[in-house]
Structure formats: structure tokens, C-alpha cells
Amino acid sequence: MTQGGVALALGAGGVYGYAHIGVLSVLEEHDLRPDFVVGCSIGAVIGALYGAGLNGDQLLQLGLGLRRSHLLDLRPTRMGLIGGQRLEGVVRLLTRDRRLEEMRPPLAIVATDVERGEKVVFTRGAAARAARASSAMPGIFAPVRIGDRLLVDGAVLERVPVRTAHELGAQHVIAVALGMMEPGQKAQVRNAFDVVMQSFDIMQREISHWHDGADIIIEPPVVAANASAAGGAQRLIEAGRAAALVQLDALRAILHKKELAGRG
């Protein structure tokens, strides 16, 4: 990872992850590229696609074309309802089975060791496998065994990986947070995924200080986008674009500052 550079921290959020695509499309359109990306859960999946070279248009088309059925393999086991092999296979195919050390910009992925209660950060190894581990929502997806670690969703410990970005050497961090509700908002809770995600959101909103250390926070209004209704993917992508455009001057300033520091 780049010491003193600018990191993009892509947070968890399940289906709300479509908004990450909107954010990345704005960065690309305006030639704004971070030095490295740190992804957690759906942020790890989208970060892997971005790091493997998918451009803004490709990400947009992919986001509009994918369905949950393409990613979810219902395979109940003692540890989860969904195996996760289908998600891993799709990411492997779309990234051409790249390793994390081959990603450009470099990518780090955050997961949680459920046996030790520890954060695990991957900067090397198979990107698809690490993304699957980082996305293994407890009780829904089966945990993933990598080496001697049994891994679940990185959001258990760090929903938006700002702290990890600094630990990896970032001087500045651009954070993209999904699903953090404002007081008075009401989410659509219609299935087991929604129950788990909403419970995570409520818990972490109350106890987390994830935003400490973030220079820019992009928070697409994903809860209001009604992702479960027809056209939800498009609305979430547009929510990400709109939130990034609001921060465009700040994004340009922080990346311009990086360029000046590099010349000094």
C-alpha cells in the first residue's frame, strides 16, 4: 500500500452496494483515482471489480444486469443458509481470477475471524476468495475457512474500513458509508437479509466511531431509494452518483493536494 497516499474506504451494506458503483463512476468520469482501496463486505466485492479494471460504464451495466439469484446459492448448512460459492465464482470470473497484489489501484479486504474475534486484513492472495469471506454475513452466509482462520463479514468489526486504511499507510481517507439511517427514517424490512442488515445498521450506528479519521464522507441516501422495489438498482446507483457529485470539489482538493505533495 502507498504510504501517505489517499485511500478509498468502501463500506458494507448488502444490496445498497449498488451505490458504490455510482460513486466510482463519478470518480472515473472526473479522473479522480485513489492510491488504494480498502473494502469491507459488498465494498470488497465492488472494490475487486474496480481493481481488476472494470471501468465506470462496465460497472454500471453489470450493476443493472445482475440479480440476487446470480450471486446467492441457497445451500443450508450448520453454519449458514447460503454457501457463497456462487458469489465467489462470479467475482472470480469478472476479475479474471486476479490476486489482490495484481489489483490497480491496490486493494485490501477486511474480514473477521469469528473464532478469535479478530480483524483480518488481506492484501495478498485470491481476491475472489477474500471478497467472499468479507461478505459472509453471519447466520446467512456460511463462514469461509482460509488457512487456520474461520472468517465472516468484515462489518462485524469495521463497517466502513477507515481505521484499516490509516493502518495501511493512508494519510487521507475518503469513506463511502451505506445504510446509516438518520433519526426518524424507516427502512423496508421484508426478509431475513433485511432483518440482519438493519440490525447491523442500528447496532453500529449506536456504538461505532467509524467516521473518526475520514477526511471526506460520502453517504448516499440508500435507505430512501427503496432497493427492493422495481428499478431499485438504478436508484441506488444514482444515489451514489449524486452523493459523490456533492463532494466533487472536496474530492478534487484532496487528490490535488496529494499530487502537489508528490511533486514536492
ChimeraX attribute file (.defattr): number of C-alpha atoms within 10 A of each C-alpha:
attribute: neighborCount
match mode: 1-to-1
recipient: residues
	/A:1	18
	/A:2	14
	/A:3	12
	/A:4	16
	/A:5	22
	/A:6	25
	/A:7	30
	/A:8	26
	/A:9	31
	/A:10	31
	/A:11	29
	/A:12	33
	/A:13	27
	/A:14	17
	/A:15	20
	/A:16	27
	/A:17	28
	/A:18	30
	/A:19	33
	/A:20	30
	/A:21	30
	/A:22	27
	/A:23	25
	/A:24	24
	/A:25	24
	/A:26	19
	/A:27	20
	/A:28	13
	/A:29	11
	/A:30	12
	/A:31	10
	/A:32	17
	/A:33	17
	/A:34	22
	/A:35	20
	/A:36	25
	/A:37	30
	/A:38	30
	/A:39	33
	/A:40	33
	/A:41	33
	/A:42	27
	/A:43	36
	/A:44	32
	/A:45	27
	/A:46	25
	/A:47	30
	/A:48	33
	/A:49	24
	/A:50	24
	/A:51	23
	/A:52	23
	/A:53	15
	/A:54	16
	/A:55	16
	/A:56	19
	/A:57	13
	/A:58	15
	/A:59	21
	/A:60	19
	/A:61	11
	/A:62	15
	/A:63	20
	/A:64	15
	/A:65	10
	/A:66	11
	/A:67	11
	/A:68	9
	/A:69	10
	/A:70	12
	/A:71	17
	/A:72	17
	/A:73	16
	/A:74	15
	/A:75	13
	/A:76	13
	/A:77	11
	/A:78	7
	/A:79	13
	/A:80	18
	/A:81	17
	/A:82	22
	/A:83	22
	/A:84	24
	/A:85	19
	/A:86	17
	/A:87	23
	/A:88	22
	/A:89	17
	/A:90	16
	/A:91	23
	/A:92	20
	/A:93	12
	/A:94	16
	/A:95	20
	/A:96	13
	/A:97	17
	/A:98	20
	/A:99	20
	/A:100	23
	/A:101	18
	/A:102	16
	/A:103	23
	/A:104	16
	/A:105	22
	/A:106	23
	/A:107	28
	/A:108	29
	/A:109	30
	/A:110	32
	/A:111	31
	/A:112	27
	/A:113	24
	/A:114	18
	/A:115	11
	/A:116	10
	/A:117	11
	/A:118	15
	/A:119	20
	/A:120	18
	/A:121	19
	/A:122	20
	/A:123	21
	/A:124	16
	/A:125	13
	/A:126	16
	/A:127	33
	/A:128	28
	/A:129	22
	/A:130	29
	/A:131	31
	/A:132	30
	/A:133	31
	/A:134	33
	/A:135	33
	/A:136	26
	/A:137	24
	/A:138	18
	/A:139	16
	/A:140	18
	/A:141	26
	/A:142	26
	/A:143	27
	/A:144	24
	/A:145	13
	/A:146	12
	/A:147	7
	/A:148	8
	/A:149	16
	/A:150	17
	/A:151	31
	/A:152	29
	/A:153	29
	/A:154	34
	/A:155	27
	/A:156	22
	/A:157	19
	/A:158	23
	/A:159	27
	/A:160	30
	/A:161	32
	/A:162	29
	/A:163	19
	/A:164	21
	/A:165	28
	/A:166	19
	/A:167	11
	/A:168	19
	/A:169	16
	/A:170	22
	/A:171	18
	/A:172	22
	/A:173	27
	/A:174	23
	/A:175	25
	/A:176	29
	/A:177	27
	/A:178	28
	/A:179	25
	/A:180	18
	/A:181	18
	/A:182	10
	/A:183	6
	/A:184	6
	/A:185	8
	/A:186	10
	/A:187	15
	/A:188	14
	/A:189	13
	/A:190	9
	/A:191	8
	/A:192	11
	/A:193	15
	/A:194	16
	/A:195	13
	/A:196	15
	/A:197	18
	/A:198	19
	/A:199	12
	/A:200	18
	/A:201	20
	/A:202	13
	/A:203	11
	/A:204	18
	/A:205	16
	/A:206	8
	/A:207	8
	/A:208	14
	/A:209	13
	/A:210	19
	/A:211	17
	/A:212	9
	/A:213	16
	/A:214	23
	/A:215	16
	/A:216	17
	/A:217	16
	/A:218	22
	/A:219	20
	/A:220	27
	/A:221	23
	/A:222	27
	/A:223	19
	/A:224	16
	/A:225	20
	/A:226	17
	/A:227	18
	/A:228	14
	/A:229	10
	/A:230	9
	/A:231	12
	/A:232	18
	/A:233	25
	/A:234	18
	/A:235	21
	/A:236	28
	/A:237	26
	/A:238	22
	/A:239	26
	/A:240	29
	/A:241	22
	/A:242	20
	/A:243	20
	/A:244	26
	/A:245	18
	/A:246	11
	/A:247	14
	/A:248	15
	/A:249	10
	/A:250	15
	/A:251	21
	/A:252	16
	/A:253	12
	/A:254	18
	/A:255	18
	/A:256	13
	/A:257	12
	/A:258	18
	/A:259	12
	/A:260	9
	/A:261	11
	/A:262	10
	/A:263	6
	/A:264	5
